[in-house]
């Protein structure tokens, strides 16, 4: 049974930093890739950052240069380091897992607007609030 448990959300002022964590279990890392999505009220859930088993990464343009995704396979944990936070980063952040396909990690090959359709498993989410 796949389990994804996020933590690390909170409230911070603009310009501040947070690190989200997602402890994962119940699947084979080499056959899956992982990522972070976010959703704010009234908006579609959007892809933020993705990483595959070879540590290849992809970021939404809105977070490039500010967010860093990484994983620690020894601790079965996915991270999202968020710096220079802006009020528009306020959202519920979700950890997600997708099965690797013949072409590789689907998160790397589809438009970001389609990435959520490729998710096989979701975490429960952790809230990030950035005040101005």
C-alpha positions as CSV (number, residue, x, y, z in Angstrom):
1,X,0.0,0.0,0.0
2,X,1.5,3.3,-1.1
3,X,1.6,6.0,1.6
4,X,2.8,9.6,1.2
5,X,2.9,11.8,4.3
6,X,3.8,15.5,3.8
7,X,5.0,17.8,6.5
8,X,6.9,21.2,6.8
9,X,4.2,23.6,5.7
10,X,3.4,26.7,7.7
11,X,3.1,30.5,7.7
12,X,6.0,32.7,6.6
13,X,6.5,36.2,5.5
14,X,7.4,37.1,1.9
15,X,11.0,36.5,1.2
16,X,11.2,33.7,3.7
17,X,11.9,30.0,3.3
18,X,10.3,26.6,4.1
19,X,11.3,23.0,3.4
20,X,8.5,20.5,2.7
21,X,9.1,16.8,3.3
22,X,7.2,13.7,2.0
23,X,7.9,10.4,3.6
24,X,7.0,7.7,1.0
25,X,6.5,4.0,1.3
26,X,4.9,1.0,-0.5
27,X,6.4,1.4,-4.0
28,X,9.6,0.7,-6.0
29,X,11.6,3.9,-6.4
30,X,13.3,2.8,-9.6
31,X,9.9,2.3,-11.3
32,X,8.4,5.6,-10.2
33,X,9.0,9.3,-10.2
34,X,7.8,11.9,-7.8
35,X,6.8,15.5,-7.6
36,X,5.1,18.3,-5.9
37,X,1.8,20.0,-6.9
38,X,0.0,22.9,-5.3
39,X,-3.6,24.1,-5.3
40,X,-5.0,27.4,-4.0
41,X,-8.7,28.1,-3.6
42,X,-10.6,28.5,-6.8
43,X,-7.6,27.4,-8.9
44,X,-6.6,24.2,-10.7
45,X,-4.0,22.0,-9.1
46,X,-0.7,22.7,-10.8
47,X,2.6,21.0,-11.1
48,X,5.5,22.7,-9.3
49,X,8.6,20.4,-9.4
50,X,9.4,16.8,-10.4
51,X,12.2,14.4,-10.0
52,X,13.0,10.9,-11.4
53,X,15.1,8.0,-10.1
54,X,18.1,9.4,-12.0
55,X,17.7,12.8,-10.2
56,X,16.5,14.5,-13.3
57,X,14.4,17.5,-12.4
58,X,11.8,19.8,-13.9
59,X,10.3,23.0,-12.5
60,X,7.4,25.2,-13.3
61,X,8.6,28.6,-14.6
62,X,7.0,30.3,-11.7
63,X,9.3,28.6,-9.2
64,X,12.6,28.2,-11.2
65,X,15.6,29.6,-9.3
66,X,13.6,29.7,-6.0
67,X,12.5,26.1,-5.3
68,X,14.7,22.9,-5.3
69,X,13.4,19.4,-5.4
70,X,15.5,16.5,-4.0
71,X,15.1,13.1,-2.6
72,X,16.9,11.0,0.0
73,X,16.4,7.4,-1.0
74,X,18.0,6.2,2.2
75,X,15.3,7.9,4.2
76,X,12.5,7.4,1.5
77,X,11.9,11.1,1.7
78,X,11.2,13.7,-1.0
79,X,11.9,17.3,-0.3
80,X,11.0,20.7,-1.6
81,X,13.2,23.6,-0.5
82,X,11.3,26.8,-1.1
83,X,13.2,30.1,-0.9
84,X,12.3,33.8,-1.7
85,X,8.6,32.9,-1.1
86,X,5.9,35.1,-2.5
87,X,2.3,35.6,-1.5
88,X,1.3,33.9,-4.7
89,X,3.0,30.7,-3.5
90,X,0.3,30.3,-0.9
91,X,-1.4,27.0,-1.5
92,X,-1.9,23.5,-0.3
93,X,1.1,21.5,-1.5
94,X,0.8,17.8,-2.4
95,X,3.4,15.1,-2.8
96,X,2.6,12.8,-5.8
97,X,3.9,9.6,-7.4
98,X,3.7,8.4,-11.0
99,X,4.8,5.1,-12.6
100,X,7.7,5.4,-15.0
101,X,6.5,4.6,-18.6
102,X,8.5,3.4,-21.6
103,X,9.4,7.0,-22.5
104,X,10.5,7.7,-18.9
105,X,9.0,9.8,-16.1
106,X,5.6,11.1,-17.4
107,X,6.1,14.3,-15.4
108,X,9.0,15.2,-17.6
109,X,7.2,14.7,-20.9
110,X,3.8,16.2,-20.6
111,X,2.7,19.8,-20.5
112,X,2.6,20.9,-16.8
113,X,-1.2,21.4,-17.1
114,X,-1.5,17.7,-17.9
115,X,0.9,16.4,-15.2
116,X,-1.8,15.9,-12.6
117,X,-3.6,13.4,-14.8
118,X,-0.4,11.2,-14.7
119,X,-0.4,10.9,-10.9
120,X,-1.0,7.5,-9.5
121,X,-0.8,8.4,-5.8
122,X,-1.4,11.6,-3.8
123,X,-0.4,12.7,-0.4
124,X,-2.9,14.4,1.9
125,X,-1.3,17.9,1.5
126,X,0.4,20.5,3.7
127,X,-0.6,24.1,3.8
128,X,1.9,26.9,2.9
129,X,0.8,30.5,3.6
130,X,3.0,33.4,2.6
131,X,2.0,36.9,3.9
132,X,3.1,40.2,2.4
